[in-house]
Amino acid sequence: MKAVTTTEESIQPAAKKKKKRGFWATFKEQKILYGMSVPFLIIVLVFNYLPVWGWLMAFQNYRPGKGIFEQKWVGFDHFITLFSDEKFYMVLRNTLAMSFLGLIAGFTIPILFAVLLNELRGSVFKRTVQTISYLPHFVSWVVVAGIVTKMLSVDGGAVNQLLMAIGVIDQPIQFMAKGNWFWYIVTSADLWKEMGWSAIIYLAAITGIDQEQYEAARVDGASRIRQIWNITLPSIAPTIAILLIMSIGHLISIGFEKQFLLGNPLVVDYSQVLDLYALNYGLGMGRFSFGTAIGMFNSIVSIILLFVANGVFKKFTKQSIM
């Protein structure tokens, strides 16, 4: 009885010590870390939150030279114009098509690449492959677009030369003039540019896996494929889920650089995306309020997609990233 009583008495003080600490107690202990985060919070506030003030322009007939409250208010006129424009739906189709292709290829292939790269045993060869794979990330889209255009050119392009050499085609194909191929060209170029860089975070997650799990699996006779399926992939599943949710949040915010640089008048019906639409029909034509309405639609849809993806993730895993 004494032993039991003593144990209970020793547990009670320990339980009392597990009270939740207040914010100020944590702040006093980690004030240096909080201080280091202040410059980054200021940057986020200035460049991400203060510009939201400009959304007021979407409800005005904005004219430069007047104050924000001196403009003529037009309500939802610009949104009505936007949703009544047939070109908007064509642009939305292109944006969603390239986004989904980029999500499927640009999300799954880096995972596969990271897993296969982790299986390489030669450290020198492994580091060499990794370095070569992420170097294109640091190359600007201007250079990448030039390389892609040259490789697909009908005048000495490497792709046409190869296809003709192996007898697949008899004459060069004008790849850059075929609109229905444009989405796949952009997706392939983006994959080549970002695959190695995207794989870095998965490699970091794989490095953190306890090696004793692999040793136990080998003792039990598990093949390398089984080790990947039962140990590697489940261990990096939380990282995959978080990056997937973030990717879904940016599903329609894909930018316009690669479409602008790789596009041409022959494929304009397939190369126009929302950001490029806002640039051409908003800023390019001096319709600042209309361009703001497009950007506002883009941001709101991205926020909704992010919350929906996070809600689905929370429902199935009981965890949330927000």
Residue pairs with C-beta under 8 A, 6 or more apart in sequence:
27 34
53 68
54 292
55 292
55 296
56 68
57 68
57 71
57 288
57 289
57 292
58 78
58 79
58 289
58 292
58 293
58 296
59 73
59 74
59 75
59 76
59 78
59 289
60 68
60 71
60 72
60 73
60 74
60 289
61 71
61 72
61 73
61 74
61 77
61 289
62 71
62 288
62 289
62 292
63 71
63 72
64 288
74 289
78 289
78 290
78 292
78 293
79 293
79 297
81 290
82 88
82 290
82 293
82 294
82 297
87 272
87 277
87 281
88 277
90 269
90 272
91 272
91 273
91 274
91 276
91 277
92 252
92 274
94 183
94 259
94 270
94 271
94 272
94 273
95 252
95 254
95 273
95 274
96 251
96 252
97 183
98 183
98 186
98 187
98 254
98 259
98 273
99 251
99 252
99 254
100 251
101 183
101 184
101 187
102 187
102 190
102 191
102 254
103 247
103 248
103 251
105 187
105 188
105 191
106 187
106 190
106 191
106 194
106 195
106 198
106 247
107 198
107 243
107 244
107 247
109 191
109 195
110 194
110 195
110 196
110 198
110 199
110 202
111 199
111 202
111 236
111 240
113 133
113 195
113 196
113 199
114 199
114 202
114 203
114 206
115 202
115 206
115 228
115 232
115 233
117 126
117 129
117 130
117 133
117 199
117 203
118 203
118 206
118 232
119 224
119 228
120 126
120 129
130 196
130 199
130 203
132 196
133 195
133 196
133 199
134 196
134 197
134 199
134 200
135 196
136 144
136 192
136 193
136 194
136 196
137 193
137 194
137 196
137 197
139 193
141 193
141 257
141 258
141 261
142 261
144 189
144 192
144 193
144 258
144 261
145 189
145 258
145 261
145 262
148 185
148 189
148 262
149 176
149 262
150 157
150 158
151 157
151 158
151 159
152 159
152 160
152 175
152 176
152 185
153 160
153 176
154 160
154 172
154 173
154 174
155 172
157 172
157 175
159 175
160 169
160 172
160 173
163 169
163 173
164 170
164 171
164 172
175 181
175 185
176 185
176 262
176 264
176 266
176 267
177 264
177 266
177 267
178 267
179 266
179 267
179 269
179 270
179 271
180 270
182 262
182 263
182 267
182 270
182 271
183 270
185 262
186 258
186 259
186 262
189 258
189 262
190 258
201 239
201 243
202 236
202 239
202 240
205 235
205 236
205 239
206 232
206 235
206 236
208 235
209 231
209 232
209 235
209 236
213 231
213 235
214 227
214 231
217 226
217 227
217 230
217 231
218 227
222 230
238 319
241 313
241 317
242 321
244 309
245 306
245 309
245 310
245 313
245 321
246 306
246 321
248 305
248 306
248 308
248 309
249 302
249 303
249 305
249 306
249 309
250 302
251 302
251 305
252 274
252 298
252 301
252 302
252 305
253 275
253 298
253 299
253 302
254 273
254 275
255 273
255 275
256 273
256 275
256 276
256 279
259 271
259 272
259 273
259 276
260 271
260 276
262 271
263 271
263 272
264 271
272 280
274 294
274 297
274 298
275 298
277 294
278 291
278 294
278 295
278 298
279 291
281 287
281 290
281 291
281 294
282 288
282 290
282 291
282 292
282 294
282 295
283 291
306 322
307 322
310 320
310 321
310 322
313 319
313 320
313 321
314 320
